[in-house]
Amino acid sequence: MQLQDSGVQYSRWDSSHDEVSMASVPSTQKASSWEGLSRKLCSGKLGIAMKVLGGLALFWAIFTLGYVTGYFVHKCK
């Protein structure tokens, strides 16, 4: 099976050998600038700091949601 749009080809020879090959698709200038920004923000020391800050923000968002939900569920009438 070969997908024309994505450039991904999947071949199955038998149950023990699966092959996936990907062809590179030429990217536009806009895509390459997003790639550079993504590479800058997601790798190295800055990437680690972004992941830590993202994890802390997610933790506090879930904690706050749980606190508010628990308040209304267990509120005495």
N, CA, C, O and CB atoms as a CASP TS submission, in Angstrom:
PFRMAT TS
TARGET T0000
AUTHOR 0000-0000-0000
METHOD Language model
MODEL 1
PARENT N/A
ATOM      1  N   MET     1       0.848  -1.169   0.000  1.00  0.00           N
ATOM      2  CA  MET     1       0.000   0.000   0.000  1.00  0.00           C
ATOM      3  C   MET     1       0.899   1.239   0.000  1.00  0.00           C
ATOM      4  O   MET     1       1.818   1.333   0.814  1.00  0.00           O
ATOM      5  CB  MET     1      -0.967  -0.006   1.224  1.00  0.00           C
ATOM      6  N   GLN     2       0.652   2.159  -0.875  1.00  0.00           N
ATOM      7  CA  GLN     2       1.457   3.380  -0.958  1.00  0.00           C
ATOM      8  C   GLN     2       0.532   4.587  -0.951  1.00  0.00           C
ATOM      9  O   GLN     2      -0.405   4.673  -1.744  1.00  0.00           O
ATOM     10  CB  GLN     2       2.351   3.379  -2.233  1.00  0.00           C
ATOM     11  N   LEU     3       0.808   5.518  -0.045  1.00  0.00           N
ATOM     12  CA  LEU     3       0.033   6.746   0.036  1.00  0.00           C
ATOM     13  C   LEU     3       0.716   7.806  -0.807  1.00  0.00           C
ATOM     14  O   LEU     3       1.901   8.081  -0.616  1.00  0.00           O
ATOM     15  CB  LEU     3      -0.124   7.219   1.505  1.00  0.00           C
ATOM     16  N   GLN     4      -0.009   8.401  -1.730  1.00  0.00           N
ATOM     17  CA  GLN     4       0.577   9.379  -2.637  1.00  0.00           C
ATOM     18  C   GLN     4       0.851  10.710  -1.952  1.00  0.00           C
ATOM     19  O   GLN     4       1.845  11.368  -2.258  1.00  0.00           O
ATOM     20  CB  GLN     4      -0.333   9.594  -3.821  1.00  0.00           C
ATOM     21  N   ASP     5      -0.023  11.117  -1.024  1.00  0.00           N
ATOM     22  CA  ASP     5       0.096  12.443  -0.421  1.00  0.00           C
ATOM     23  C   ASP     5       1.247  12.546   0.563  1.00  0.00           C
ATOM     24  O   ASP     5       1.963  13.547   0.563  1.00  0.00           O
ATOM     25  CB  ASP     5      -1.183  12.804   0.273  1.00  0.00           C
ATOM     26  N   SER     6       1.444  11.544   1.397  1.00  0.00           N
ATOM     27  CA  SER     6       2.392  11.690   2.495  1.00  0.00           C
ATOM     28  C   SER     6       3.794  11.205   2.171  1.00  0.00           C
ATOM     29  O   SER     6       4.736  11.564   2.877  1.00  0.00           O
ATOM     30  CB  SER     6       1.891  10.958   3.681  1.00  0.00           C
ATOM     31  N   GLY     7       3.964  10.409   1.135  1.00  0.00           N
ATOM     32  CA  GLY     7       5.289   9.898   0.816  1.00  0.00           C
ATOM     33  C   GLY     7       5.723   8.774   1.721  1.00  0.00           C
ATOM     34  O   GLY     7       6.920   8.516   1.851  1.00  0.00           O
ATOM     35  N   VAL     8       4.764   8.085   2.362  1.00  0.00           N
ATOM     36  CA  VAL     8       5.083   6.968   3.239  1.00  0.00           C
ATOM     37  C   VAL     8       4.684   5.686   2.533  1.00  0.00           C
ATOM     38  O   VAL     8       3.576   5.573   2.009  1.00  0.00           O
ATOM     39  CB  VAL     8       4.365   7.100   4.615  1.00  0.00           C
ATOM     40  N   GLN     9       5.590   4.721   2.522  1.00  0.00           N
ATOM     41  CA  GLN     9       5.293   3.447   1.885  1.00  0.00           C
ATOM     42  C   GLN     9       5.405   2.353   2.928  1.00  0.00           C
ATOM     43  O   GLN     9       6.388   2.279   3.665  1.00  0.00           O
ATOM     44  CB  GLN     9       6.244   3.175   0.687  1.00  0.00           C
ATOM     45  N   TYR    10       4.386   1.503   2.982  1.00  0.00           N
ATOM     46  CA  TYR    10       4.345   0.413   3.947  1.00  0.00           C
ATOM     47  C   TYR    10       4.305  -0.890   3.183  1.00  0.00           C
ATOM     48  O   TYR    10       3.442  -1.083   2.328  1.00  0.00           O
ATOM     49  CB  TYR    10       3.125   0.539   4.902  1.00  0.00           C
ATOM     50  N   SER    11       5.221  -1.780   3.478  1.00  0.00           N
ATOM     51  CA  SER    11       5.258  -3.080   2.814  1.00  0.00           C
ATOM     52  C   SER    11       5.245  -4.171   3.864  1.00  0.00           C
ATOM     53  O   SER    11       5.968  -4.090   4.858  1.00  0.00           O
ATOM     54  CB  SER    11       6.505  -3.210   1.901  1.00  0.00           C
ATOM     55  N   ARG    12       4.430  -5.190   3.652  1.00  0.00           N
ATOM     56  CA  ARG    12       4.402  -6.343   4.551  1.00  0.00           C
ATOM     57  C   ARG    12       4.754  -7.578   3.731  1.00  0.00           C
ATOM     58  O   ARG    12       4.024  -7.964   2.818  1.00  0.00           O
ATOM     59  CB  ARG    12       2.998  -6.502   5.247  1.00  0.00           C
ATOM     60  N   TRP    13       5.879  -8.188   4.070  1.00  0.00           N
ATOM     61  CA  TRP    13       6.315  -9.377   3.349  1.00  0.00           C
ATOM     62  C   TRP    13       5.690 -10.612   3.959  1.00  0.00           C
ATOM     63  O   TRP    13       5.105 -11.424   3.242  1.00  0.00           O
ATOM     64  CB  TRP    13       7.842  -9.492   3.356  1.00  0.00           C
ATOM     65  N   ASP    14       5.800 -10.768   5.251  1.00  0.00           N
ATOM     66  CA  ASP    14       5.119 -11.835   5.978  1.00  0.00           C
ATOM     67  C   ASP    14       4.920 -11.359   7.405  1.00  0.00           C
ATOM     68  O   ASP    14       5.151 -10.186   7.696  1.00  0.00           O
ATOM     69  CB  ASP    14       5.928 -13.179   5.932  1.00  0.00           C
ATOM     70  N   SER    15       4.502 -12.229   8.291  1.00  0.00           N
ATOM     71  CA  SER    15       4.157 -11.777   9.638  1.00  0.00           C
ATOM     72  C   SER    15       5.362 -11.318  10.449  1.00  0.00           C
ATOM     73  O   SER    15       5.192 -10.606  11.438  1.00  0.00           O
ATOM     74  CB  SER    15       3.456 -12.878  10.374  1.00  0.00           C
ATOM     75  N   SER    16       6.570 -11.703  10.061  1.00  0.00           N
ATOM     76  CA  SER    16       7.736 -11.340  10.862  1.00  0.00           C
ATOM     77  C   SER    16       8.560 -10.205  10.268  1.00  0.00           C
ATOM     78  O   SER    16       9.481  -9.722  10.926  1.00  0.00           O
ATOM     79  CB  SER    16       8.609 -12.536  11.042  1.00  0.00           C
ATOM     80  N   HIS    17       8.267  -9.765   9.059  1.00  0.00           N
ATOM     81  CA  HIS    17       9.053  -8.706   8.426  1.00  0.00           C
ATOM     82  C   HIS    17       8.129  -7.593   7.946  1.00  0.00           C
ATOM     83  O   HIS    17       7.398  -7.757   6.969  1.00  0.00           O
ATOM     84  CB  HIS    17       9.885  -9.267   7.246  1.00  0.00           C
ATOM     85  N   ASP    18       8.167  -6.493   8.624  1.00  0.00           N
ATOM     86  CA  ASP    18       7.409  -5.315   8.219  1.00  0.00           C
ATOM     87  C   ASP    18       8.396  -4.217   7.837  1.00  0.00           C
ATOM     88  O   ASP    18       9.415  -4.033   8.501  1.00  0.00           O
ATOM     89  CB  ASP    18       6.448  -4.837   9.359  1.00  0.00           C
ATOM     90  N   GLU    19       8.096  -3.502   6.783  1.00  0.00           N
ATOM     91  CA  GLU    19       8.966  -2.421   6.341  1.00  0.00           C
ATOM     92  C   GLU    19       8.167  -1.136   6.208  1.00  0.00           C
ATOM     93  O   GLU    19       7.049  -1.132   5.693  1.00  0.00           O
ATOM     94  CB  GLU    19       9.644  -2.775   5.008  1.00  0.00           C
ATOM     95  N   VAL    20       8.752  -0.057   6.676  1.00  0.00           N
ATOM     96  CA  VAL    20       8.168   1.257   6.479  1.00  0.00           C
ATOM     97  C   VAL    20       9.277   2.160   5.958  1.00  0.00           C
ATOM     98  O   VAL    20      10.337   2.273   6.574  1.00  0.00           O
ATOM     99  CB  VAL    20       7.531   1.819   7.804  1.00  0.00           C
ATOM    100  N   SER    21       9.028   2.799   4.825  1.00  0.00           N
ATOM    101  CA  SER    21      10.017   3.738   4.304  1.00  0.00           C
ATOM    102  C   SER    21       9.332   5.070   4.059  1.00  0.00           C
ATOM    103  O   SER    21       8.183   5.128   3.619  1.00  0.00           O
ATOM    104  CB  SER    21      10.679   3.202   2.997  1.00  0.00           C
ATOM    105  N   MET    22      10.062   6.140   4.353  1.00  0.00           N
ATOM    106  CA  MET    22       9.504   7.483   4.212  1.00  0.00           C
ATOM    107  C   MET    22      10.354   8.285   3.251  1.00  0.00           C
ATOM    108  O   MET    22      11.582   8.288   3.337  1.00  0.00           O
ATOM    109  CB  MET    22       9.414   8.194   5.577  1.00  0.00           C
ATOM    110  N   ALA    23       9.691   8.960   2.340  1.00  0.00           N
ATOM    111  CA  ALA    23      10.377   9.844   1.409  1.00  0.00           C
ATOM    112  C   ALA    23      10.229  11.269   1.913  1.00  0.00           C
ATOM    113  O   ALA    23       9.163  11.661   2.387  1.00  0.00           O
ATOM    114  CB  ALA    23       9.814   9.698  -0.038  1.00  0.00           C
ATOM    115  N   SER    24      11.295  12.036   1.809  1.00  0.00           N
ATOM    116  CA  SER    24      11.208  13.420   2.272  1.00  0.00           C
ATOM    117  C   SER    24      10.435  14.248   1.265  1.00  0.00           C
ATOM    118  O   SER    24      10.608  14.125   0.053  1.00  0.00           O
ATOM    119  CB  SER    24      12.612  14.018   2.499  1.00  0.00           C
ATOM    120  N   VAL    25       9.584  15.089   1.804  1.00  0.00           N
ATOM    121  CA  VAL    25       8.771  15.978   0.987  1.00  0.00           C
ATOM    122  C   VAL    25       9.362  17.378   1.107  1.00  0.00           C
ATOM    123  O   VAL    25       9.640  17.826   2.219  1.00  0.00           O
ATOM    124  CB  VAL    25       7.262  15.950   1.425  1.00  0.00           C
ATOM    125  N   PRO    26       9.559  18.076  -0.002  1.00  0.00           N
ATOM    126  CA  PRO    26      10.130  19.424   0.108  1.00  0.00           C
ATOM    127  C   PRO    26       9.246  20.330   0.967  1.00  0.00           C
ATOM    128  O   PRO    26       8.028  20.374   0.794  1.00  0.00           O
ATOM    129  CB  PRO    26      10.317  20.042  -1.290  1.00  0.00           C
ATOM    130  N   SER    27       9.873  21.043   1.885  1.00  0.00           N
ATOM    131  CA  SER    27       9.118  21.897   2.792  1.00  0.00           C
ATOM    132  C   SER    27       9.208  23.347   2.345  1.00  0.00           C
ATOM    133  O   SER    27      10.134  23.739   1.636  1.00  0.00           O
ATOM    134  CB  SER    27       9.629  21.748   4.232  1.00  0.00           C
ATOM    135  N   THR    28       8.249  24.120   2.764  1.00  0.00           N
ATOM    136  CA  THR    28       8.235  25.541   2.424  1.00  0.00           C
ATOM    137  C   THR    28       9.091  26.304   3.425  1.00  0.00           C
ATOM    138  O   THR    28       9.553  25.732   4.412  1.00  0.00           O
ATOM    139  CB  THR    28       6.786  26.097   2.404  1.00  0.00           C
ATOM    140  N   GLN    29       9.299  27.556   3.181  1.00  0.00           N
ATOM    141  CA  GLN    29      10.091  28.403   4.079  1.00  0.00           C
ATOM    142  C   GLN    29       9.418  28.532   5.433  1.00  0.00           C
ATOM    143  O   GLN    29      10.093  28.566   6.462  1.00  0.00           O
ATOM    144  CB  GLN    29      10.304  29.791   3.467  1.00  0.00           C
ATOM    145  N   LYS    30       8.090  28.604   5.442  1.00  0.00           N
ATOM    146  CA  LYS    30       7.356  28.730   6.689  1.00  0.00           C
ATOM    147  C   LYS    30       7.539  27.485   7.547  1.00  0.00           C
ATOM    148  O   LYS    30       7.721  27.581   8.760  1.00  0.00           O
ATOM    149  CB  LYS    30       5.871  28.975   6.414  1.00  0.00           C
ATOM    150  N   ALA    31       7.491  26.312   6.909  1.00  0.00           N
ATOM    151  CA  ALA    31       7.658  25.062   7.642  1.00  0.00           C
ATOM    152  C   ALA    31       9.066  24.977   8.232  1.00  0.00           C
ATOM    153  O   ALA    31       9.230  24.502   9.355  1.00  0.00           O
ATOM    154  CB  ALA    31       7.385  23.855   6.723  1.00  0.00           C
ATOM    155  N   SER    32      10.069  25.420   7.508  1.00  0.00           N
ATOM    156  CA  SER    32      11.432  25.335   8.016  1.00  0.00           C
ATOM    157  C   SER    32      11.650  26.303   9.181  1.00  0.00           C
ATOM    158  O   SER    32      12.433  26.016  10.086  1.00  0.00           O
ATOM    159  CB  SER    32      12.432  25.626   6.894  1.00  0.00           C
ATOM    160  N   SER    33      10.965  27.443   9.163  1.00  0.00           N
ATOM    161  CA  SER    33      11.107  28.353  10.292  1.00  0.00           C
ATOM    162  C   SER    33      10.447  27.761  11.529  1.00  0.00           C
ATOM    163  O   SER    33      10.956  27.926  12.638  1.00  0.00           O
ATOM    164  CB  SER    33      10.499  29.726   9.963  1.00  0.00           C
ATOM    165  N   TRP    34       9.305  27.066  11.354  1.00  0.00           N
ATOM    166  CA  TRP    34       8.678  26.380  12.483  1.00  0.00           C
ATOM    167  C   TRP    34       9.564  25.253  12.977  1.00  0.00           C
ATOM    168  O   TRP    34       9.647  25.005  14.180  1.00  0.00           O
ATOM    169  CB  TRP    34       7.299  25.837  12.091  1.00  0.00           C
ATOM    170  N   GLU    35      10.232  24.564  12.048  1.00  0.00           N
ATOM    171  CA  GLU    35      11.152  23.498  12.423  1.00  0.00           C
ATOM    172  C   GLU    35      12.287  24.045  13.276  1.00  0.00           C
ATOM    173  O   GLU    35      12.649  23.450  14.290  1.00  0.00           O
ATOM    174  CB  GLU    35      11.709  22.806  11.177  1.00  0.00           C
ATOM    175  N   GLY    36      12.849  25.178  12.865  1.00  0.00           N
ATOM    176  CA  GLY    36      13.941  25.791  13.613  1.00  0.00           C
ATOM    177  C   GLY    36      13.498  26.232  14.998  1.00  0.00           C
ATOM    178  O   GLY    36      14.222  26.042  15.976  1.00  0.00           O
ATOM    179  N   LEU    37      12.309  26.823  15.085  1.00  0.00           N
ATOM    180  CA  LEU    37      11.775  27.246  16.374  1.00  0.00           C
ATOM    181  C   LEU    37      11.527  26.040  17.269  1.00  0.00           C
ATOM    182  O   LEU    37      11.846  26.060  18.458  1.00  0.00           O
ATOM    183  CB  LEU    37      10.480  28.047  16.185  1.00  0.00           C
ATOM    184  N   SER    38      10.956  24.993  16.690  1.00  0.00           N
ATOM    185  CA  SER    38      10.703  23.775  17.452  1.00  0.00           C
ATOM    186  C   SER    38      12.009  23.154  17.943  1.00  0.00           C
ATOM    187  O   SER    38      12.108  22.722  19.092  1.00  0.00           O
ATOM    188  CB  SER    38       9.925  22.766  16.600  1.00  0.00           C
ATOM    189  N   ARG    39      13.009  23.114  17.060  1.00  0.00           N
ATOM    190  CA  ARG    39      14.305  22.545  17.436  1.00  0.00           C
ATOM    191  C   ARG    39      14.944  23.364  18.565  1.00  0.00           C
ATOM    192  O   ARG    39      15.567  22.807  19.469  1.00  0.00           O
ATOM    193  CB  ARG    39      15.250  22.491  16.210  1.00  0.00           C
ATOM    194  N   LYS    40      14.783  24.683  18.502  1.00  0.00           N
ATOM    195  CA  LYS    40      15.378  25.565  19.506  1.00  0.00           C
ATOM    196  C   LYS    40      14.684  25.404  20.862  1.00  0.00           C
ATOM    197  O   LYS    40      15.345  25.361  21.900  1.00  0.00           O
ATOM    198  CB  LYS    40      15.301  27.030  19.043  1.00  0.00           C
ATOM    199  N   LEU    41      13.340  25.314  20.849  1.00  0.00           N
ATOM    200  CA  LEU    41      12.583  25.254  22.096  1.00  0.00           C
ATOM    201  C   LEU    41      12.518  23.857  22.706  1.00  0.00           C
ATOM    202  O   LEU    41      12.192  23.725  23.886  1.00  0.00           O
ATOM    203  CB  LEU    41      11.194  25.754  21.861  1.00  0.00           C
ATOM    204  N   CYS    42      12.819  22.818  21.940  1.00  0.00           N
ATOM    205  CA  CYS    42      12.635  21.455  22.430  1.00  0.00           C
ATOM    206  C   CYS    42      13.931  20.693  22.620  1.00  0.00           C
ATOM    207  O   CYS    42      13.890  19.494  22.896  1.00  0.00           O
ATOM    208  CB  CYS    42      11.763  20.703  21.493  1.00  0.00           C
ATOM    209  N   SER    43      15.073  21.334  22.485  1.00  0.00           N
ATOM    210  CA  SER    43      16.332  20.622  22.671  1.00  0.00           C
ATOM    211  C   SER    43      17.289  21.461  23.511  1.00  0.00           C
ATOM    212  O   SER    43      17.136  22.677  23.623  1.00  0.00           O
ATOM    213  CB  SER    43      16.969  20.277  21.311  1.00  0.00           C
ATOM    214  N   GLY    44      18.255  20.807  24.084  1.00  0.00           N
ATOM    215  CA  GLY    44      19.252  21.492  24.894  1.00  0.00           C
ATOM    216  C   GLY    44      18.712  21.920  26.244  1.00  0.00           C
ATOM    217  O   GLY    44      17.686  21.419  26.703  1.00  0.00           O
ATOM    218  N   LYS    45      19.413  22.855  26.877  1.00  0.00           N
ATOM    219  CA  LYS    45      19.019  23.333  28.205  1.00  0.00           C
ATOM    220  C   LYS    45      17.687  24.068  28.173  1.00  0.00           C
ATOM    221  O   LYS    45      16.885  23.951  29.099  1.00  0.00           O
ATOM    222  CB  LYS    45      20.093  24.245  28.775  1.00  0.00           C
ATOM    223  N   LEU    46      17.452  24.829  27.099  1.00  0.00           N
ATOM    224  CA  LEU    46      16.180  25.531  26.973  1.00  0.00           C
ATOM    225  C   LEU    46      15.028  24.542  26.834  1.00  0.00           C
ATOM    226  O   LEU    46      13.953  24.753  27.396  1.00  0.00           O
ATOM    227  CB  LEU    46      16.210  26.482  25.772  1.00  0.00           C
ATOM    228  N   GLY    47      15.249  23.477  26.095  1.00  0.00           N
ATOM    229  CA  GLY    47      14.218  22.449  25.938  1.00  0.00           C
ATOM    230  C   GLY    47      13.875  21.774  27.254  1.00  0.00           C
ATOM    231  O   GLY    47      12.706  21.516  27.538  1.00  0.00           O
ATOM    232  N   ILE    48      14.896  21.487  28.059  1.00  0.00           N
ATOM    233  CA  ILE    48      14.662  20.881  29.370  1.00  0.00           C
ATOM    234  C   ILE    48      13.883  21.841  30.255  1.00  0.00           C
ATOM    235  O   ILE    48      12.949  21.431  30.943  1.00  0.00           O
ATOM    236  CB  ILE    48      15.996  20.492  30.042  1.00  0.00           C
ATOM    237  N   ALA    49      14.261  23.119  30.244  1.00  0.00           N
ATOM    238  CA  ALA    49      13.549  24.116  31.052  1.00  0.00           C
ATOM    239  C   ALA    49      12.098  24.249  30.600  1.00  0.00           C
ATOM    240  O   ALA    49      11.203  24.360  31.438  1.00  0.00           O
ATOM    241  CB  ALA    49      14.254  25.480  30.968  1.00  0.00           C
ATOM    242  N   MET    50      11.850  24.239  29.289  1.00  0.00           N
ATOM    243  CA  MET    50      10.482  24.331  28.766  1.00  0.00           C
ATOM    244  C   MET    50       9.653  23.129  29.193  1.00  0.00           C
ATOM    245  O   MET    50       8.481  23.276  29.540  1.00  0.00           O
ATOM    246  CB  MET    50      10.495  24.441  27.234  1.00  0.00           C
ATOM    247  N   LYS    51      10.250  21.940  29.172  1.00  0.00           N
ATOM    248  CA  LYS    51       9.530  20.727  29.576  1.00  0.00           C
ATOM    249  C   LYS    51       9.224  20.745  31.064  1.00  0.00           C
ATOM    250  O   LYS    51       8.144  20.324  31.477  1.00  0.00           O
ATOM    251  CB  LYS    51      10.343  19.475  29.225  1.00  0.00           C
ATOM    252  N   VAL    52      10.160  21.225  31.874  1.00  0.00           N
ATOM    253  CA  VAL    52       9.924  21.324  33.317  1.00  0.00           C
ATOM    254  C   VAL    52       8.811  22.333  33.600  1.00  0.00           C
ATOM    255  O   VAL    52       7.901  22.049  34.379  1.00  0.00           O
ATOM    256  CB  VAL    52      11.223  21.733  34.059  1.00  0.00           C
ATOM    257  N   LEU    53       8.880  23.500  32.975  1.00  0.00           N
ATOM    258  CA  LEU    53       7.840  24.511  33.175  1.00  0.00           C
ATOM    259  C   LEU    53       6.479  24.021  32.670  1.00  0.00           C
ATOM    260  O   LEU    53       5.454  24.282  33.299  1.00  0.00           O
ATOM    261  CB  LEU    53       8.226  25.813  32.463  1.00  0.00           C
ATOM    262  N   GLY    54       6.468  23.328  31.558  1.00  0.00           N
ATOM    263  CA  GLY    54       5.223  22.770  31.043  1.00  0.00           C
ATOM    264  C   GLY    54       4.646  21.720  31.980  1.00  0.00           C
ATOM    265  O   GLY    54       3.433  21.659  32.182  1.00  0.00           O
ATOM    266  N   GLY    55       5.519  20.892  32.554  1.00  0.00           N
ATOM    267  CA  GLY    55       5.066  19.884  33.515  1.00  0.00           C
ATOM    268  C   GLY    55       4.503  20.506  34.779  1.00  0.00           C
ATOM    269  O   GLY    55       3.486  20.053  35.305  1.00  0.00           O
ATOM    270  N   LEU    56       5.173  21.554  35.266  1.00  0.00           N
ATOM    271  CA  LEU    56       4.669  22.239  36.459  1.00  0.00           C
ATOM    272  C   LEU    56       3.330  22.928  36.185  1.00  0.00           C
ATOM    273  O   LEU    56       2.425  22.886  37.018  1.00  0.00           O
ATOM    274  CB  LEU    56       5.696  23.267  36.953  1.00  0.00           C
ATOM    275  N   ALA    57       3.210  23.553  35.035  1.00  0.00           N
ATOM    276  CA  ALA    57       1.943  24.202  34.682  1.00  0.00           C
ATOM    277  C   ALA    57       0.824  23.177  34.560  1.00  0.00           C
ATOM    278  O   ALA    57      -0.294  23.426  35.012  1.00  0.00           O
ATOM    279  CB  ALA    57       2.086  24.984  33.368  1.00  0.00           C
ATOM    280  N   LEU    58       1.109  22.035  33.959  1.00  0.00           N
ATOM    281  CA  LEU    58       0.111  20.973  33.844  1.00  0.00           C
ATOM    282  C   LEU    58      -0.265  20.439  35.215  1.00  0.00           C
ATOM    283  O   LEU    58      -1.443  20.198  35.478  1.00  0.00           O
ATOM    284  CB  LEU    58       0.630  19.837  32.960  1.00  0.00           C
ATOM    285  N   PHE    59       0.721  20.247  36.101  1.00  0.00           N
ATOM    286  CA  PHE    59       0.450  19.774  37.453  1.00  0.00           C
ATOM    287  C   PHE    59      -0.499  20.719  38.175  1.00  0.00           C
ATOM    288  O   PHE    59      -1.495  20.283  38.753  1.00  0.00           O
ATOM    289  CB  PHE    59       1.754  19.627  38.240  1.00  0.00           C
ATOM    290  N   TRP    60      -0.190  22.029  38.144  1.00  0.00           N
ATOM    291  CA  TRP    60      -1.020  22.990  38.865  1.00  0.00           C
ATOM    292  C   TRP    60      -2.406  23.124  38.252  1.00  0.00           C
ATOM    293  O   TRP    60      -3.378  23.357  38.971  1.00  0.00           O
ATOM    294  CB  TRP    60      -0.342  24.343  38.894  1.00  0.00           C
ATOM    295  N   ALA    61      -2.512  22.983  36.946  1.00  0.00           N
ATOM    296  CA  ALA    61      -3.832  23.042  36.304  1.00  0.00           C
ATOM    297  C   ALA    61      -4.691  21.862  36.745  1.00  0.00           C
ATOM    298  O   ALA    61      -5.869  22.035  37.060  1.00  0.00           O
ATOM    299  CB  ALA    61      -3.692  23.053  34.763  1.00  0.00           C
ATOM    300  N   ILE    62      -4.107  20.657  36.769  1.00  0.00           N
ATOM    301  CA  ILE    62      -4.856  19.473  37.201  1.00  0.00           C
ATOM    302  C   ILE    62      -5.164  19.550  38.692  1.00  0.00           C
ATOM    303  O   ILE    62      -6.258  19.180  39.118  1.00  0.00           O
ATOM    304  CB  ILE    62      -4.066  18.186  36.887  1.00  0.00           C
ATOM    305  N   PHE    63      -4.205  20.028  39.490  1.00  0.00           N
ATOM    306  CA  PHE    63      -4.421  20.170  40.930  1.00  0.00           C
ATOM    307  C   PHE    63      -5.577  21.133  41.209  1.00  0.00           C
ATOM    308  O   PHE    63      -6.449  20.842  42.028  1.00  0.00           O
ATOM    309  CB  PHE    63      -3.135  20.664  41.622  1.00  0.00           C
ATOM    310  N   THR    64      -5.578  22.280  40.524  1.00  0.00           N
ATOM    311  CA  THR    64      -6.634  23.276  40.719  1.00  0.00           C
ATOM    312  C   THR    64      -7.988  22.729  40.280  1.00  0.00           C
ATOM    313  O   THR    64      -8.989  22.927  40.969  1.00  0.00           O
ATOM    314  CB  THR    64      -6.309  24.561  39.945  1.00  0.00           C
ATOM    315  N   LEU    65      -8.024  22.050  39.153  1.00  0.00           N
ATOM    316  CA  LEU    65      -9.266  21.450  38.672  1.00  0.00           C
ATOM    317  C   LEU    65      -9.788  20.423  39.676  1.00  0.00           C
ATOM    318  O   LEU    65     -10.988  20.384  39.948  1.00  0.00           O
ATOM    319  CB  LEU    65      -9.049  20.791  37.297  1.00  0.00           C
ATOM    320  N   GLY    66      -8.916  19.603  40.221  1.00  0.00           N
ATOM    321  CA  GLY    66      -9.318  18.624  41.227  1.00  0.00           C
ATOM    322  C   GLY    66      -9.785  19.277  42.511  1.00  0.00           C
ATOM    323  O   GLY    66     -10.747  18.814  43.125  1.00  0.00           O
ATOM    324  N   TYR    67      -9.128  20.335  42.925  1.00  0.00           N
ATOM    325  CA  TYR    67      -9.509  21.048  44.141  1.00  0.00           C
ATOM    326  C   TYR    67     -10.904  21.654  44.005  1.00  0.00           C
ATOM    327  O   TYR    67     -11.743  21.511  44.894  1.00  0.00           O
ATOM    328  CB  TYR    67      -8.485  22.142  44.461  1.00  0.00           C
ATOM    329  N   VAL    68     -11.141  22.333  42.883  1.00  0.00           N
ATOM    330  CA  VAL    68     -12.443  22.962  42.655  1.00  0.00           C
ATOM    331  C   VAL    68     -13.535  21.903  42.528  1.00  0.00           C
ATOM    332  O   VAL    68     -14.625  22.063  43.078  1.00  0.00           O
ATOM    333  CB  VAL    68     -12.404  23.842  41.391  1.00  0.00           C
ATOM    334  N   THR    69     -13.246  20.837  41.813  1.00  0.00           N
ATOM    335  CA  THR    69     -14.219  19.749  41.675  1.00  0.00           C
ATOM    336  C   THR    69     -14.522  19.128  43.029  1.00  0.00           C
ATOM    337  O   THR    69     -15.686  18.894  43.356  1.00  0.00           O
ATOM    338  CB  THR    69     -13.699  18.675  40.704  1.00  0.00           C
ATOM    339  N   GLY    70     -13.497  18.860  43.813  1.00  0.00           N
ATOM    340  CA  GLY    70     -13.700  18.287  45.144  1.00  0.00           C
ATOM    341  C   GLY    70     -14.473  19.215  46.054  1.00  0.00           C
ATOM    342  O   GLY    70     -15.278  18.758  46.866  1.00  0.00           O
ATOM    343  N   TYR    71     -14.247  20.488  45.933  1.00  0.00           N
ATOM    344  CA  TYR    71     -14.974  21.459  46.752  1.00  0.00           C
ATOM    345  C   TYR    71     -16.470  21.375  46.482  1.00  0.00           C
ATOM    346  O   TYR    71     -17.277  21.332  47.411  1.00  0.00           O
ATOM    347  CB  TYR    71     -14.465  22.884  46.481  1.00  0.00           C
ATOM    348  N   PHE    72     -16.828  21.352  45.214  1.00  0.00           N
ATOM    349  CA  PHE    72     -18.249  21.331  44.883  1.00  0.00           C
ATOM    350  C   PHE    72     -18.878  19.961  45.118  1.00  0.00           C
ATOM    351  O   PHE    72     -20.066  19.888  45.431  1.00  0.00           O
ATOM    352  CB  PHE    72     -18.450  21.744  43.441  1.00  0.00           C
ATOM    353  N   VAL    73     -18.136  18.900  44.980  1.00  0.00           N
ATOM    354  CA  VAL    73     -18.690  17.564  45.204  1.00  0.00           C
ATOM    355  C   VAL    73     -18.934  17.332  46.695  1.00  0.00           C
ATOM    356  O   VAL    73     -19.955  16.758  47.073  1.00  0.00           O
ATOM    357  CB  VAL    73     -17.741  16.480  44.639  1.00  0.00           C
ATOM    358  N   HIS    74     -18.010  17.772  47.539  1.00  0.00           N
ATOM    359  CA  HIS    74     -18.089  17.488  48.965  1.00  0.00           C
ATOM    360  C   HIS    74     -18.632  18.662  49.779  1.00  0.00           C
ATOM    361  O   HIS    74     -18.544  18.653  51.007  1.00  0.00           O
ATOM    362  CB  HIS    74     -16.730  17.106  49.478  1.00  0.00           C
ATOM    363  N   LYS    75     -19.185  19.658  49.118  1.00  0.00           N
ATOM    364  CA  LYS    75     -19.717  20.815  49.823  1.00  0.00           C
ATOM    365  C   LYS    75     -20.944  20.404  50.635  1.00  0.00           C
ATOM    366  O   LYS    75     -21.849  19.739  50.130  1.00  0.00           O
ATOM    367  CB  LYS    75     -20.071  21.947  48.830  1.00  0.00           C
ATOM    368  N   CYS    76     -20.954  20.815  51.906  1.00  0.00           N
ATOM    369  CA  CYS    76     -22.087  20.496  52.765  1.00  0.00           C
ATOM    370  C   CYS    76     -23.243  21.428  52.420  1.00  0.00           C
ATOM    371  O   CYS    76     -23.049  22.614  52.154  1.00  0.00           O
ATOM    372  CB  CYS    76     -21.704  20.617  54.269  1.00  0.00           C
ATOM    373  N   LYS    77     -24.444  20.866  52.432  1.00  0.00           N
ATOM    374  CA  LYS    77     -25.620  21.682  52.087  1.00  0.00           C
ATOM    375  C   LYS    77     -26.303  22.182  53.322  1.00  0.00           C
ATOM    376  O   LYS    77     -27.310  22.884  53.230  1.00  0.00           O
ATOM    377  CB  LYS    77     -26.606  20.892  51.242  1.00  0.00           C
TER
END
